[in-house]
């Protein structure tokens, strides 16, 4: 790896990080969709998988214009976020509780991506890379939209998880009769 000496170098390194992150997500999202018990949540993960493939394509387009290779960087943060998501899939939990945990894991991923894309879009603007900035802005908006959809889904699913928990408590406590 060569020394990073200027904003363009930072830009390229951060793009490589996002590229690897998106590739990791392409592999992880089908597992999350399969683990989701809510059909709407599963469909949301499947839709985001298709979007994520588009994000990879946009990044490849940017690398081509920059005459850079997208490889050579491992996104350890995404690796950790995905590992946490995988642990969620393995949890012994009610359906709604598991879906609530999957949403939380997915939102952590979205917030990481929003931060990353916001940064590289700013770099593109400062570097006069207007085409890259437009592509990055498109992806950034999709990540924000996905986060909003997850927040909406959480409203319903979290309430279901709460109801399931109350039902379990009622079953576990002995009834009082006189």
C-alpha positions as CSV (number, residue, x, y, z in Angstrom):
1,X,0.0,0.0,0.0
2,X,1.4,3.4,-1.0
3,X,1.5,6.4,1.3
4,X,-1.6,8.5,1.5
5,X,-0.5,12.1,0.9
6,X,-3.5,14.1,-0.3
7,X,-7.2,14.2,-0.5
8,X,-7.4,12.3,-3.7
9,X,-5.5,9.4,-2.0
10,X,-8.0,9.6,0.9
11,X,-10.8,9.6,-1.6
12,X,-9.6,6.5,-3.4
13,X,-8.8,4.6,-0.2
14,X,-12.3,5.4,1.2
15,X,-13.9,4.3,-2.0
16,X,-12.0,1.0,-1.8
17,X,-13.3,0.6,1.7
18,X,-16.9,1.2,0.6
19,X,-16.5,-1.1,-2.4
20,X,-15.4,-4.0,-0.2
21,X,-18.2,-3.2,2.3
22,X,-20.8,-3.4,-0.4
23,X,-19.4,-6.7,-1.7
24,X,-19.6,-8.1,1.8
25,X,-23.2,-6.9,2.0
26,X,-24.1,-8.6,-1.3
27,X,-23.1,-11.9,0.4
28,X,-24.8,-11.1,3.8
29,X,-28.2,-9.7,2.7
30,X,-29.6,-13.0,1.3
31,X,-28.9,-14.6,4.7
32,X,-30.7,-11.7,6.5
33,X,-33.7,-12.1,4.1
34,X,-33.8,-15.8,4.8
35,X,-33.7,-15.2,8.6
36,X,-36.4,-12.6,8.6
37,X,-39.8,-14.0,9.5
38,X,-41.8,-10.9,8.5
39,X,-42.5,-11.2,4.7
40,X,-42.2,-7.4,4.4
41,X,-38.8,-7.4,6.1
42,X,-37.5,-10.3,4.0
43,X,-38.7,-8.5,0.8
44,X,-37.0,-5.3,2.1
45,X,-33.7,-7.1,2.5
46,X,-34.1,-8.6,-1.0
47,X,-34.8,-5.2,-2.5
48,X,-31.8,-3.7,-0.8
49,X,-29.7,-6.6,-2.2
50,X,-30.6,-5.4,-5.7
51,X,-29.8,-1.8,-4.7
52,X,-26.5,-2.9,-3.2
53,X,-25.5,-4.6,-6.5
54,X,-26.2,-1.2,-8.1
55,X,-24.0,0.5,-5.5
56,X,-21.1,-1.9,-6.5
57,X,-21.7,-1.0,-10.2
58,X,-21.6,2.7,-9.4
59,X,-18.4,2.4,-7.5
60,X,-16.8,0.4,-10.3
61,X,-17.9,3.2,-12.7
62,X,-16.2,5.8,-10.5
63,X,-13.0,3.7,-10.2
64,X,-12.9,3.3,-14.0
65,X,-13.2,7.1,-14.5
66,X,-10.5,7.6,-11.8
67,X,-8.3,5.0,-13.6
68,X,-7.9,3.2,-10.3
69,X,-8.5,-0.4,-9.2
70,X,-11.3,-1.0,-6.6
71,X,-9.5,-3.8,-4.8
72,X,-6.9,-4.0,-2.1
73,X,-8.8,-2.9,0.9
74,X,-10.7,-4.9,3.5
75,X,-13.5,-3.1,5.3
76,X,-13.1,-4.5,8.8
77,X,-15.9,-2.4,10.2
78,X,-18.4,-4.0,7.8
79,X,-17.0,-7.4,8.6
80,X,-17.7,-6.7,12.2
81,X,-21.2,-5.4,11.6
82,X,-22.0,-8.4,9.4
83,X,-20.6,-10.8,12.1
84,X,-22.9,-9.2,14.7
85,X,-25.8,-9.6,12.2
86,X,-24.9,-13.3,11.8
87,X,-24.9,-13.7,15.6
88,X,-28.4,-12.2,15.6
89,X,-29.5,-14.8,13.1
90,X,-28.4,-17.6,15.5
91,X,-30.1,-16.2,18.5
92,X,-32.9,-18.2,20.2
93,X,-35.6,-15.6,20.0
94,X,-39.3,-15.2,19.1
95,X,-40.0,-14.4,15.5
96,X,-40.8,-10.7,16.1
97,X,-37.9,-10.3,18.5
98,X,-35.5,-11.8,15.9
99,X,-36.9,-9.5,13.3
100,X,-36.4,-6.5,15.6
101,X,-32.8,-7.5,16.1
102,X,-32.3,-7.9,12.4
103,X,-33.6,-4.4,11.9
104,X,-31.2,-3.0,14.5
105,X,-28.3,-4.8,12.8
106,X,-29.3,-3.6,9.4
107,X,-29.6,0.0,10.6
108,X,-26.1,-0.1,12.1
109,X,-24.9,-1.1,8.6
110,X,-27.0,1.7,7.0
111,X,-25.6,4.3,9.3
112,X,-22.0,3.2,8.6
113,X,-22.7,3.4,4.9
114,X,-24.4,6.8,5.2
115,X,-21.3,8.2,7.0
116,X,-19.0,6.7,4.4
117,X,-20.9,7.9,1.4
118,X,-21.4,11.3,2.9
119,X,-17.6,11.6,3.3
120,X,-16.6,10.4,-0.1
121,X,-19.2,12.6,-1.8
122,X,-17.7,15.6,0.1
123,X,-14.3,14.6,-1.2
124,X,-15.6,14.3,-4.7
125,X,-17.1,17.8,-4.5
126,X,-13.8,19.3,-3.2
127,X,-11.8,17.4,-5.9
128,X,-14.1,18.6,-8.7
129,X,-15.2,15.0,-9.5
130,X,-18.7,16.0,-10.4
131,X,-19.7,12.7,-12.1
132,X,-18.5,10.8,-9.1
133,X,-20.3,13.2,-6.8
134,X,-23.6,12.6,-8.6
135,X,-23.2,8.8,-8.5
136,X,-22.3,9.0,-4.8
137,X,-25.2,11.3,-4.0
138,X,-27.6,8.8,-5.6
139,X,-26.2,5.9,-3.5
140,X,-26.2,8.1,-0.4
141,X,-29.9,8.9,-0.9
142,X,-30.7,5.2,-1.4
143,X,-29.0,4.4,1.9
144,X,-30.9,7.1,3.7
145,X,-34.2,5.8,2.1
146,X,-33.4,2.3,3.3
147,X,-32.7,3.5,6.8
148,X,-36.1,5.3,6.8
149,X,-37.8,2.1,5.6
150,X,-36.2,0.1,8.4
151,X,-37.3,2.7,10.9
152,X,-40.9,2.4,9.6
153,X,-40.7,-1.4,9.7
154,X,-39.3,-1.3,13.3
155,X,-42.4,0.6,14.4
156,X,-44.6,-2.4,13.7
157,X,-42.2,-5.2,14.4
158,X,-40.9,-3.8,17.7
159,X,-44.6,-3.5,18.9
160,X,-45.1,-7.2,17.9
161,X,-42.0,-8.2,19.8
162,X,-43.3,-6.3,22.8
163,X,-46.7,-8.1,22.6
164,X,-45.0,-11.5,22.2
165,X,-43.0,-10.7,25.4
166,X,-46.1,-9.8,27.3
167,X,-47.8,-13.0,26.2
168,X,-44.8,-15.1,27.4
169,X,-44.8,-13.3,30.8
170,X,-48.5,-14.1,31.2
171,X,-47.9,-17.8,30.3
172,X,-45.1,-18.0,32.8
173,X,-46.8,-16.4,35.8
174,X,-49.3,-18.6,37.7
175,X,-52.9,-17.3,37.5
176,X,-54.5,-16.1,40.6
177,X,-57.8,-17.7,41.4
178,X,-59.9,-17.3,44.6
